C-alpha cells in the first residue's frame, strides 16, 4: 500500500496557509474551497507555488481536525483574508509515499505508523500530507501520489535531505 518508508531531514519551507479547526466529517467539504482560496491569493499577489499543496495536522483528535492547508511559496506572501504567511517546519521525519485514492489514506497511515513503531521511532503529535499528484493530474486514482510525513522525537538515524513537501 505504501512505498518503502525512509527517515529524512527536512528544511523549513515558507508557505501560504489557511488554519482550520473543523469537525472531522467536514474535511472533504473544506479542502477544495481552501485550496482554491490559497491559489487565488497567490495569483493576486503574483506569487508562484514552489511545490505541491499540503495539509499539516497540528493535533490529532478523533472528532476534530486542527490543521493548516498550505502551499509552499517561492516569495513572501501578504495576509489576505484567511490566507497568511506560514511554514512547514524543519524536522527529522519518517516519510513514505501512498499511491491511490484519498479514501485509502487512513489505512496508509495505519500501515506507516506500524512501520514507525517497528523501527523504534517516536512520532510527534503533528504530521503532514503532501498531495504530489491528485485529481488535477488525472482521473485514475491509482496514479495519485500522497507523501506522508511524520515528524520524529528521537530518530534512530537520518538519511537524505529534503524539502517539507515533494
N, C-alpha and C positions, 0 to 999 in steps of 0.2 A: 504494500500500500504506500509506504514512503520509501524514498531513496535512502541509501546508507547515511545515517547522521554523522556529523563531524563537530568538533569543537573549534571555534574560531574567535578571534578578537575583532570587534567592530570599532570603527571610528565614529565619533559623534557626527551626526548628519543634520544640517539645517533643513527645516521643513516649514510648510504652511499646514496648520492643523485646525480642526474643529473638535472641541472637547464635548462629549456627550455622556450623560448618565441616564440610562433608559431601562425599562423592564426588558428582560432577555428576549421575550417574544416579539419585540418591536424592531429587532436588528435588521431584518430584511426590508422593513419599511423606511429606514433612515439611511442606509448605506448609499443607495443610488442617488437620492437627492443631495446627500452630503458631499459626495464626490463631484457632482455637478456644480455645487456651490463653490467648492475649492477651486475647480478648474476655471470657473467664471472669474473668480477673484484674481487668480494668477494671470489670466488672459487680460483682464482690465489693467493690471499693473505691468504688463509686458514681461512677466517672469515665466521662464520655461521650466517644466518639471525636470528634475535631474535623476529620475528613477521611477520605479513603479509605485503606485499608491499603496498604502498600508493601513492596518488598524493596530494600534498599540493599546492593549488591555492593561490598565493600571492596577486593577483589583479584581480578583476572581470571586464572584459571589454567585451562588446558584440562581438567584432570581433577578439580579441587576447586572447590567454591563456598564462599567465605568471605564471609558476608553476614549482614545483620540483617533479620528480619521485623519490621515496625513498624506502629504505628497512631498518628497524631497525636492529642494529647490536649489538652483544654481546662483541665485542672487537673493538678497534680503527682501522680505515681504512686509507690507504695512498691514496693520489690523484693518479689516473691512467686514463689518457685521460680525458674524460668528467666527470668521477666519482670522487667526492670529499667528504670529511667528512662533515656532517651537522647534523641537529637535528630537531625533531618536538619539538615545544616549550611547556613549562609548561603553562597551561591555564585552565580557567574555560570554559567549553564547554557545549553546548546543543548537545546531542548525540542520534541518532536513527539508527536502522538497516533497510535497504531496502532489500527485498528478490525478486530476479527476474533478467531479462536480463539487460545488461548495457544500452540498448536503453530506459529503463524506468527511468533512473536516473534523468533526467530533471524534470519529473513530481514528483518524490520522493522528490527532493529538494524544489519544489514549495510547496508541502504539509508540509514539515518540516519547511520551512520559515514562512508559515501561522501559524503553531503551536507556533513558537518562538514569532511572533508578538502578538498572542493571550495571551501569558503569560507575556507580557510587558517587554520582554528581548530585549537587544540591541546587535546586532551582530557586530563583527569587519569586516574588509574588506577581510580577508582571510578565508579559510575553507580547510578541508581535507577529503578525502575518503580513507578508509582502505578496501582493497579487501580481505576479510576474506576467502571467497570461491568463485571460479570462474570457468572458463572453464577447468583449470588444475585439478579441483576436481570432475568433472563430466560433462556430456554433457547436462543435463537437466537444462536450465536456471532458472527454478522455484526454484531450490535448491541453486542458487548463493546468497551470502550474501555480501553486501557492507555496511560498517559502515560509517555513515555521521556524521561529527564533525564540528560544527560551534562555534568558539570561541566567547565569550561574553564580552562586555564592562562593563556592570553593572548588574551582575546576581542578581536575586531575592532570590536565595538560593542555597545551594550546597547539593549534595547527592552523596556519594561514592567517591572513589579514583580509579584511573586507569592509565594505560599507554596511550601514544598518540594513539596507534592502538591496537585493539583487546583486 
